[in-house]
Amino acid sequence: MDTPGTLLIVAYYWPPSGGPGVQRWLKLTKELARLGWKVHVLTVDAADATYPHWDESLLEDVAPEVSVHRATAFNPIAAGQRLFGRHANRMASSDLKGNDSVLGQISMLLRTHLFIPDPRKGWNRRAIAKGLEIVERHGIDWVITTSPPHSTQLIGRALKESTGVRWVADFRDPWTDVFYYRDLLHSKWSAQRDAAYERSVMETADRLVVVHDQYRLRLEEKYAESAPSKLLYLPNGFDDDDFTGRPADPEFTGFDLVYTGIMAAGYEPEVVIEGIRRFRQDTDRRVRLTIVGTAPESILDGFRATGIDVQCLGMQPHQVANAWQLQADVLLCLIPAIPGAELAHVPGKLFEYLAVAKPILNIGPRAGETAGIIARCNAGATFERDQPDAVAEFLTQAANGSIRASNPSVVAEYTRSAQAARLSDWLLH
């Protein structure tokens, strides 16, 4: 088979990092290699990285055909932790709730004024040097940078300016349009500088890829003179290979609700809690909620008060989350009740939910992008936060086996193999 070309993927989040930010290019690189591309990955040295959590099991999922290169980095977040303790996490986190302490405010101000666009830019200088070496030595045809962190996009810009290599900027989340941007405590000066970086990337990159269709529309409006002709909407997806195992607890015979990921206060699950309460009035079956991730005790107590079994397992290796998704009778999805996130937020777990073909109970706006994907795939239902009766009825129907998900031909469009084929064709034309 002829080789279509050679790619360099620049990604901060890469195994042993865990979390949803790793999955997209971990899986796409495997599929692109299967299509014949020679794939190189440039990432940060794990010893110098700040990851939301670690998942060393993902190292086993790196395709053997993929060459991984690592660059050392200065880590200002680690230095900040020595000065500010836990408050330094505000430098790295998009979970900005409770950022009202003096140290938290100082930490955030440092983040947005000393480290523009973000504190993970500490690896850029060495990553650029390493990237130049890879481009020249291996005859790279395309550099693909993926963010957040958006400082990674500046590595791609530097490689293009120095070598003329073709460059794709991939956005897993918006940059200055992200829903929590106003909470980052930018001054007028720092916001303008950040916006200038964003504009330079949008205008300099040869191609732009986004995972959210709402963000595609925003960029087409915001950069009408340059973006529309080079934009590709390529949503997140799932890897069939992740769902060849067994359910996590095959001996359980009750009704299983499963949620994977973080359930923070802004997700406001009260309508689900009330829906479960009403559903429980009409069933004697054992009902269990398993959160494969984290949730505050206040939320867990709300679920426990309905009389169901509740277990919160904390962050787990990816294959554990997949096993619990296979276990579910209903998969729970919550869109944060935060202006700016409600319509455009599409959690990465949604696509893994689609893969297991179990009914999805989604809470959020019915006009939102997540709701549209679920409806298109006939994979469940979306309810607003004032519809507890409808939630209870959905659970009743699911418990009775009268809900059948999904539309396999549409769901297949979200496989990593289908997405890699689409991306490959786009790069070649």
C-alpha positions as CSV (number, residue, x, y, z in Angstrom):
1,M,0.0,0.0,0.0
2,D,1.3,3.4,-0.9
3,T,2.0,5.7,2.0
4,P,-0.3,8.7,1.9
5,G,2.2,10.8,3.8
6,T,3.9,11.6,7.2
7,L,2.2,13.3,10.1
8,L,3.4,15.0,13.2
9,I,0.7,15.3,16.0
10,V,1.6,17.8,18.7
11,A,-0.4,17.0,21.8
12,Y,0.2,17.9,25.5
13,Y,-2.1,15.3,26.8
14,W,-0.9,11.8,25.9
15,P,-0.4,8.6,27.9
16,P,0.3,8.3,30.8
17,S,-2.1,11.2,31.1
18,G,-5.7,10.1,31.6
19,G,-9.0,11.9,30.9
20,P,-11.0,12.7,27.8
21,G,-8.4,15.0,26.3
22,V,-6.2,12.1,25.5
23,Q,-8.7,9.9,23.7
24,R,-9.1,11.8,20.5
25,W,-5.6,11.6,19.1
26,L,-4.6,8.4,20.9
27,K,-7.3,6.7,18.9
28,L,-7.0,8.7,15.6
29,T,-3.3,8.1,15.4
30,K,-3.9,4.3,15.6
31,E,-6.5,4.5,12.8
32,L,-4.4,6.8,10.6
33,A,-1.5,4.4,10.9
34,R,-3.8,1.6,9.8
35,L,-4.6,3.7,6.7
36,G,-0.9,3.8,5.9
37,W,0.2,7.2,7.3
38,K,3.5,7.4,9.0
39,V,2.6,9.0,12.3
40,H,4.8,10.8,14.8
41,V,3.6,12.3,18.1
42,L,5.4,15.1,20.0
43,T,4.3,15.4,23.6
44,V,5.6,16.7,26.9
45,D,7.9,14.6,29.1
46,A,5.6,13.1,31.7
47,A,8.0,14.1,34.5
48,D,7.4,17.7,33.7
49,A,3.7,17.6,33.0
50,T,0.6,18.6,34.9
51,Y,-2.2,16.1,34.1
52,P,-5.8,16.2,35.6
53,H,-5.2,12.5,36.4
54,W,-3.0,9.7,35.3
55,D,-3.9,6.5,33.5
56,E,-0.8,4.4,32.7
57,S,-3.0,1.7,31.2
58,L,-3.4,3.9,28.1
59,L,0.2,3.4,27.3
60,E,-0.8,-0.1,26.1
61,D,-3.2,1.6,23.6
62,V,-0.5,3.5,21.7
63,A,-0.2,1.9,18.3
64,P,3.2,0.3,17.8
65,E,3.5,2.0,14.4
66,V,3.3,5.4,16.1
67,S,6.6,7.0,17.0
68,V,6.4,9.1,20.2
69,H,8.8,11.9,21.0
70,R,8.9,13.8,24.3
71,A,10.2,17.3,25.1
72,T,11.1,18.4,28.6
73,A,9.4,21.5,30.0
74,F,9.4,24.2,32.7
75,N,6.3,23.5,34.8
76,P,5.0,26.8,36.4
77,I,2.0,25.0,37.9
78,A,4.3,22.8,40.0
79,A,6.2,26.0,41.1
80,G,2.9,27.7,41.9
81,Q,1.8,24.7,44.1
82,R,4.9,25.3,46.3
83,L,3.8,28.9,46.7
84,F,0.0,28.7,46.8
85,G,-0.7,25.1,47.7
86,R,-4.0,23.8,46.4
87,H,-5.0,27.3,45.2
88,A,-2.5,26.9,42.4
89,N,-4.8,24.4,40.9
90,R,-6.8,27.5,39.6
91,M,-3.9,28.0,37.3
92,A,-4.6,24.7,35.6
93,S,-8.3,24.1,36.0
94,S,-11.4,25.1,34.1
95,D,-13.4,24.2,37.2
96,L,-13.5,27.7,38.5
97,K,-16.2,27.3,41.3
98,G,-15.0,28.5,44.6
99,N,-12.2,30.7,43.2
100,D,-13.0,33.6,45.6
101,S,-10.2,33.2,48.1
102,V,-7.4,35.8,48.1
103,L,-4.8,33.1,47.1
104,G,-7.1,31.7,44.5
105,Q,-7.6,35.2,43.0
106,I,-3.8,35.9,43.0
107,S,-3.1,32.5,41.4
108,M,-5.7,33.2,38.7
109,L,-4.3,36.7,38.0
110,L,-0.8,35.2,37.6
111,R,-2.2,32.6,35.2
112,T,-3.8,35.1,33.0
113,H,-1.1,37.7,33.0
114,L,2.2,35.9,33.2
115,F,1.2,32.7,31.2
116,I,-0.6,33.8,28.1
117,P,-2.4,31.8,26.7
118,D,-1.9,29.3,29.6
119,P,0.6,28.0,32.1
120,R,1.4,24.9,30.0
121,K,3.4,27.1,27.6
122,G,6.4,26.1,29.6
123,W,7.1,23.3,27.2
124,N,6.8,25.4,24.0
125,R,10.5,26.4,23.5
126,R,11.8,22.9,23.8
127,A,8.9,21.4,21.9
128,I,9.5,23.8,19.0
129,A,13.2,22.8,18.9
130,K,12.2,19.1,19.0
131,G,9.5,19.6,16.4
132,L,11.9,21.3,14.0
133,E,14.2,18.3,14.3
134,I,11.3,15.9,13.6
135,V,10.0,17.8,10.6
136,E,13.5,17.9,9.0
137,R,14.6,14.4,9.8
138,H,11.3,12.6,9.0
139,G,10.0,14.6,6.0
140,I,6.8,15.6,7.7
141,D,3.9,16.5,5.3
142,W,1.4,17.8,7.9
143,V,1.8,19.1,11.5
144,I,-1.4,18.7,13.5
145,T,-1.6,20.6,16.8
146,T,-4.4,19.8,19.2
147,S,-5.7,22.0,22.1
148,P,-6.4,22.8,24.9
149,P,-3.9,23.8,26.1
150,H,-4.1,26.5,23.4
151,S,-0.4,27.3,23.9
152,T,0.2,24.1,21.9
153,Q,-1.2,25.9,18.8
154,L,1.7,28.3,19.0
155,I,4.1,25.4,18.5
156,G,2.4,24.6,15.2
157,R,2.6,28.3,14.2
158,A,6.3,28.4,14.9
159,L,7.0,25.1,13.0
160,K,5.1,26.5,9.9
161,E,6.8,29.8,10.0
162,S,10.3,28.2,10.3
163,T,9.8,25.3,7.8
164,G,6.8,26.1,5.6
165,V,5.3,22.7,6.6
166,R,1.5,22.5,6.2
167,W,-0.3,22.9,9.5
168,V,-3.7,21.8,10.9
169,A,-4.9,23.4,14.2
170,D,-7.4,21.1,15.9
171,F,-9.6,22.5,18.7
172,R,-11.2,20.1,21.2
173,D,-12.6,23.2,23.0
174,P,-13.0,26.9,22.1
175,W,-10.2,29.3,22.9
176,T,-11.4,32.8,23.8
177,D,-15.0,31.7,23.3
178,V,-15.0,29.0,25.9
179,F,-17.9,29.3,28.3
180,Y,-15.8,30.0,31.4
181,Y,-13.5,32.6,29.7
182,R,-15.0,35.5,31.6
183,D,-14.1,33.8,34.9
184,L,-10.4,33.8,34.1
185,L,-9.9,37.4,35.5
186,H,-8.3,38.7,32.3
187,S,-7.5,42.4,32.2
188,K,-8.1,44.3,29.0
189,W,-4.4,44.0,28.2
190,S,-4.2,40.2,28.7
191,A,-7.5,39.5,26.9
192,Q,-6.3,41.5,23.9
193,R,-3.0,39.7,23.8
194,D,-4.7,36.3,24.1
195,A,-7.1,37.3,21.3
196,A,-4.2,38.3,19.2
197,Y,-2.6,34.8,19.6
198,E,-5.9,33.2,18.7
199,R,-6.3,35.4,15.6
200,S,-2.7,34.6,14.5
201,V,-3.4,30.9,14.7
202,M,-6.7,31.1,12.9
203,E,-5.2,33.1,10.1
204,T,-1.9,31.3,9.7
205,A,-3.0,27.6,9.9
206,D,-3.6,25.9,6.6
207,R,-6.6,24.0,8.0
208,L,-8.8,24.2,11.1
209,V,-10.6,21.3,12.8
210,V,-13.3,21.6,15.5
211,V,-15.2,19.1,17.5
212,H,-18.3,21.2,18.1
213,D,-20.5,22.3,15.3
214,Q,-21.6,25.4,17.3
215,Y,-17.9,26.4,17.5
216,R,-17.6,25.9,13.7
217,L,-20.4,28.4,13.2
218,R,-18.8,30.8,15.6
219,L,-15.4,30.7,13.9
220,E,-17.1,31.2,10.5
221,E,-18.7,34.3,11.8
222,K,-15.7,35.6,13.8
223,Y,-13.0,35.0,11.1
224,A,-15.2,35.2,8.0
225,E,-12.3,36.3,5.9
226,S,-10.2,33.2,6.5
227,A,-11.9,30.4,8.4
228,P,-14.9,29.1,6.3
229,S,-12.8,27.8,3.4
230,K,-10.5,25.7,5.7
231,L,-12.8,24.4,8.4
232,L,-13.6,20.8,9.1
233,Y,-16.2,19.7,11.7
234,L,-14.8,16.4,13.1
235,P,-16.6,15.5,16.4
236,N,-15.2,13.2,19.0
237,G,-16.0,9.5,18.7
238,F,-15.4,6.1,20.0
239,D,-13.1,3.1,19.4
240,D,-14.9,-0.2,18.8
241,D,-11.9,-2.0,20.3
242,D,-12.7,-0.5,23.7
243,F,-16.0,-2.5,23.9
244,T,-14.9,-6.1,23.5
245,G,-14.7,-6.8,27.2
246,R,-17.4,-7.8,29.8
247,P,-19.7,-5.6,31.9
248,A,-18.2,-4.6,35.2
249,D,-20.6,-6.5,37.5
250,P,-22.4,-9.1,35.4
251,E,-24.0,-10.7,38.5
252,F,-26.0,-7.6,39.4
253,T,-29.7,-8.2,38.5
254,G,-31.2,-4.8,39.4
255,F,-31.7,-1.7,37.3
256,D,-28.3,0.1,36.7
257,L,-27.8,3.8,36.1
258,V,-24.3,4.7,35.1
259,Y,-22.5,8.0,34.8
260,T,-18.8,8.3,33.8
261,G,-16.7,11.4,34.4
262,I,-16.9,14.4,36.7
263,M,-20.3,15.5,38.1
264,A,-19.7,19.0,39.5
265,A,-22.1,21.4,41.3
266,G,-22.8,23.3,38.0
267,Y,-24.3,20.1,36.5
268,E,-27.4,20.5,38.6
269,P,-28.7,16.9,38.7
270,E,-31.8,17.7,40.9
271,V,-34.2,16.8,38.1
272,V,-32.7,13.4,37.8
273,I,-32.8,12.9,41.6
274,E,-36.5,13.9,41.6
275,G,-37.2,11.7,38.6
276,I,-35.6,8.7,40.3
277,R,-37.7,9.4,43.4
278,R,-40.9,9.3,41.4
279,F,-39.7,6.3,39.4
280,R,-39.0,4.5,42.7
281,Q,-42.6,4.9,43.8
282,D,-43.7,2.5,41.2
283,T,-41.0,-0.2,41.3
284,D,-39.8,-2.7,43.9
285,R,-36.7,-3.4,41.8
286,R,-33.2,-2.7,43.2
287,V,-31.9,0.4,41.6
288,R,-28.2,1.4,41.6
289,L,-26.4,4.5,40.5
290,T,-22.7,4.1,39.7
291,I,-20.5,7.2,39.1
292,V,-17.2,6.2,37.5
293,G,-15.6,9.5,38.4
294,T,-16.2,12.1,41.0
295,A,-19.1,14.0,42.6
296,P,-19.4,16.2,45.7
297,E,-21.0,14.6,48.8
298,S,-24.0,17.0,48.5
299,I,-24.9,15.5,45.2
300,L,-24.3,11.9,46.3
301,D,-26.5,12.5,49.4
302,G,-29.3,13.8,47.1
303,F,-29.2,10.5,45.1
304,R,-29.0,8.4,48.3
305,A,-32.1,10.1,49.7
306,T,-34.2,8.5,46.9
307,G,-33.5,5.1,48.4
308,I,-31.3,3.7,45.6
309,D,-27.8,2.3,46.0
310,V,-25.1,4.8,45.1
311,Q,-21.4,4.1,44.5
312,C,-18.9,6.7,43.5
313,L,-15.7,5.0,42.3
314,G,-13.5,8.0,41.7
315,M,-11.4,8.4,38.5
316,Q,-10.6,5.0,37.1
317,P,-8.6,3.6,34.2
318,H,-10.4,4.0,30.9
319,Q,-11.2,0.4,30.4
320,V,-13.0,0.4,33.8
321,A,-15.2,3.2,32.7
322,N,-15.9,1.3,29.4
323,A,-16.9,-1.9,31.4
324,W,-19.4,0.1,33.5
325,Q,-20.8,1.6,30.3
326,L,-21.4,-1.9,29.1
327,Q,-23.0,-2.7,32.5
328,A,-25.7,0.1,32.3
329,D,-29.4,-0.2,31.7
330,V,-29.5,3.6,31.4
331,L,-26.5,6.0,30.8
332,L,-26.8,9.4,32.4
333,C,-25.5,12.5,30.7
334,L,-25.7,16.0,32.2
335,I,-25.0,19.3,30.3
336,P,-23.7,22.0,32.7
337,A,-26.3,24.5,33.6
338,I,-23.9,27.4,32.7
339,P,-24.6,30.1,30.1
340,G,-22.5,29.5,27.0
341,A,-22.1,25.8,27.7
342,E,-25.7,24.6,27.5
343,L,-26.1,24.7,23.7
344,A,-22.5,23.9,22.6
345,H,-21.2,21.4,25.2
346,V,-20.8,17.9,23.9
347,P,-19.1,15.6,26.5
348,G,-16.6,13.1,25.1
349,K,-18.4,10.3,27.0
350,L,-21.5,10.8,24.8
351,F,-19.8,8.9,21.9
352,E,-18.8,6.0,24.2
353,Y,-22.4,5.9,25.4
354,L,-23.5,5.6,21.7
355,A,-21.1,2.7,21.2
356,V,-22.8,0.5,23.8
357,A,-26.3,1.1,22.5
358,K,-27.9,1.6,25.9
359,P,-30.6,4.3,26.4
360,I,-29.1,7.7,27.2
361,L,-30.9,10.0,29.6
362,N,-29.6,13.5,28.8
363,I,-30.4,16.5,30.9
364,G,-30.0,19.8,29.1
365,P,-31.6,22.0,26.4
366,R,-33.4,20.2,23.7
367,A,-32.0,22.7,21.2
368,G,-28.4,21.8,22.3
369,E,-25.8,20.0,20.2
370,T,-25.7,17.0,22.5
371,A,-29.5,16.6,22.2
372,G,-29.3,16.8,18.5
373,I,-26.7,14.0,18.3
374,I,-28.8,11.8,20.6
375,A,-31.9,12.4,18.5
376,R,-30.1,11.8,15.2
377,C,-28.8,8.4,16.5
378,N,-32.2,7.5,18.2
379,A,-30.1,6.8,21.2
380,G,-32.3,8.1,24.1
381,A,-34.0,11.3,25.1
382,T,-33.2,14.8,26.4
383,F,-35.2,16.6,29.1
384,E,-35.1,20.1,30.5
385,R,-34.4,20.6,34.2
386,D,-38.2,21.2,34.9
387,Q,-39.3,17.8,33.7
388,P,-39.0,15.3,36.5
389,D,-42.2,13.4,35.5
390,A,-40.8,12.9,32.0
391,V,-37.5,11.6,33.5
392,A,-39.4,9.2,35.7
393,E,-41.4,7.9,32.7
394,F,-38.2,7.5,30.7
395,L,-36.7,5.4,33.5
396,T,-39.9,3.3,33.7
397,Q,-39.9,2.6,30.0
398,A,-36.2,1.7,30.1
399,A,-36.8,-0.6,33.1
400,N,-39.6,-2.3,31.1
401,G,-37.4,-2.8,28.1
402,S,-39.5,-0.7,25.9
403,I,-36.7,1.7,24.8
404,R,-34.5,0.5,22.1
405,A,-31.3,2.4,21.2
406,S,-30.0,3.2,18.6
407,N,-29.5,3.8,14.8
408,P,-26.4,1.7,14.0
409,S,-25.8,3.2,10.6
410,V,-25.7,6.7,12.0
411,V,-23.7,5.7,15.1
412,A,-21.1,4.2,12.9
413,E,-20.2,7.6,11.6
414,Y,-18.7,8.3,15.0
415,T,-16.3,5.4,15.1
416,R,-12.6,6.5,15.2
417,S,-12.0,4.5,12.0
418,A,-14.7,6.4,10.1
419,Q,-13.4,9.7,11.4
420,A,-9.8,8.9,10.5
421,A,-10.8,7.9,7.0
422,R,-12.6,11.3,6.6
423,L,-9.7,13.2,8.0
424,S,-7.3,11.3,5.7
425,D,-9.3,12.1,2.7
426,W,-9.6,15.8,3.7
427,L,-5.8,16.0,4.1
428,L,-5.2,14.5,0.7
429,H,-7.5,16.8,-1.2
